[in-house]
């Protein structure tokens, strides 16, 4: 019998491609979301708000063999996120699923580079999964500790993935670096100015990394089904490194605007009055109607490009476990930009 996955946060950045992948492999999937996902064969829906005790809503999950947790409490960009809210959401899910899913095999937890203190400033690189924790609070620590505690004496295993910035073709998601770059370039072109790099000089020079959403999904599925992924955390990146100063000129060329210089801006402030400019872009290029805020979450760009230090995680553990796929990050960015243009979302 094919496995059945319960996916919390199924429509978010870390899990949408996972749902597609599992369905394509013949799994049944139960999506835990407030609103129903788009209908698909073997895709069910559990209407649950995990911020509340949801045991009743999860009572029908007896067939679940694998849990993928990619939920997250509401948060702003950067800074410390609520430990209480995020731990409660995971606890509510486990309280609902563990008593009924008698055939449960694995629980996978999606974390992130904030585990290493990315949001606090410089951290030791390349980050390794067993590096010492920074001074709390950090909700990833409490979630992982909860999962390890619940695993004691049970037959199921757990794993965790720690991706960096996730990139994808996701037209309904403004918190996404690719359409943000494309919209920024389109506004620069419309105003007749070069594509300046809006981050800090240190970010321009530093090594950083990204992860393609499909690549992350394949790694998550591997970790949840291969014994070598059991009871450990794994960094998951594209497997290569980039410097913005090297990729920026190619991005500018792909967007038809000359590259500029490093000019540190707070995009959330500078883009407040640019929707009228965006409407000119939409009209000039015959794009799908949209507001600028539908395309780009500028505060997210500010958070990413404020990081004036290396953001590098070791993927040695993942490769030694048997997952050796890599993605060319520069090619990924250019390909996803092209997909947005083909969909008439970006010019």
Protein Blocks (a to p, Z undefined) as FASTA:
>chain_A
ZZddddehklmmklmmmmmmmmmnopacddddfbdcdddehiacddddfkbccklmmmmm
mmpmbdcdfbdcdddeejjddfklmmmmmmmmmmmmmmmmmmbfbdcddddfklnommno
ccdddddfkbccdddddfklmmmmmmmmmmgopabdcddddddddddddfkbmbbfklmm
mmmmmmmmmnopacddfbdfklmmmccddddfklmmmmmmmmmmgmklgoiacdddehia
cdfklmmmmmmmmnopacdddddddfklmmmmmmmmmmmmmmmnopacddfklmpcfklm
mmmmmmgcdcdddfklmmmnopacdcdfklmmmmmmmmmmmnomaZZ
